Amino acid sequence: MKPIFQSLVSAEIVLREKLTQAHKKFYSRLRDEQGDVPGWVLVVLMTTGLVTAIWTIAAPRLTSILKNSLDAMNGIR
């Protein structure tokens, strides 16, 4: 029974050391990450441009749909 216990303990120690090394390596890489700020700025600007363009085209039609719906609701009373 003792050899099995000793092998389990030694396996746990090896696994714990490997996990500690992986943890340190992961956090050192995470600290070194600078990010891609210009890329995110470009994505935000392009999304804003698309939303503005679509809203400009769709606004008159959406306004008329809302007005017609509200007028229809007033007619129900």
Number of C-alpha atoms within 10 A of each C-alpha: 5 7 8 9 10 11 11 12 12 12 12 12 12 12 12 12 12 12 12 12 11 12 11 12 11 11 11 11 9 11 8 8 9 7 9 8 9 9 10 11 11 11 12 12 12 12 12 11 12 12 12 12 11 10 12 10 11 11 11 11 10 12 11 11 12 12 12 12 12 11 11 11 10 9 8 6 5
